[in-house]
Amino acid sequence: MPIKFENVSYVYSKGTPMEKQALSCVDLEILEGEFLALVGRTGCGKSTLVQHLNALLNPTQGTVYIDSFVNSADKKKRDKKTHPLRKNVGLVFQFPEYQLFEETVVKDVAFGPKNFGDDKETALAKAREALLRVGLDESFFERSPFELSGGEKRRVAIAGVLAMNPKYLVVDEPTAGLDPAGAKEMMDLFRNVHQSGTTVILVTHDMDLVLAYCSDVIVLDHGKVVKTCKPVDLFGDDVTQYSLQQPMLFDFAKSLGEKGYSFDAATLRDVSSLAKQIAQGRKK
């Protein structure tokens, strides 16, 4: 069963002077196996929406279905045990490295599996495997996480989520604060996770990442889903109405088009795909 939102609304501080409508009548489906982007202007409801996926928030109205789990505004329908859900839905917050706390890297990563019932040795084995998966070898295992670089800390935090082998991985602005090389390494990691069978949901303001990595995109605006499409279809539209920027690749291709080149937008994903079309000498 896919993830499904049915008429979901969420209000912060309901009934108080600070009341704020964050989501309004959201209907959407997220299919298994997607690499999905969730985009929109700051404050549009992206982070609020993804926090419903592992029941950090419960709807003010409507119902969210995640496989067999029900997260509903109706307390009688809502599943009470969240442990299985939070094992299946891994949520990586922006700057997850701030959540590190153990004395060694391997112990920090093993915390999640232990918390979900694995014995010590099994949890440590899963931690070591997850650390290797994110590109941190044995030399990192016994180091203090607080002695690592910013990018290494983020990898440790992500390994802590991957060690639980989630079916769905939600990542909120994972490249924030990283240099271009670090951002590419991070996104290539998520691409590999996706190719291993995990559904990936990317919350981002970076449209270049959406174009290069994502198969589908959902646009939120003022708490509502206003568009669901393929990235190339989104960027063929006027994205400024959603306070988004066109990917630099599309802007560059447009400039070349004004000089006489024509492009197949459907195949534009990265610099290599653009270079291939230029090399083919496709002139108007």
RAKANOR-V606341 format. One line per field, one symbol per residue. burial: + if it has 9 or more other ideal C-beta (glycine too) atoms within 8 Angstrom, else -. Layout:
burial->???
This chain:
burial->--+++++++++-------+-+++-++-+-+---+++++++---+++-++++++++--++-++++++--++++-----+---+--++++++++---++--+-+-+++++++++++-+-+---+++-+++++++++-+---++-+-+--+-+++++++++++++++-+-++++++++--+---++-+++-++++++---+++++++--++++++++-++++++-+++-+---++-++---+--+-+-++-+++++--++---+-+-+--+----++--++------
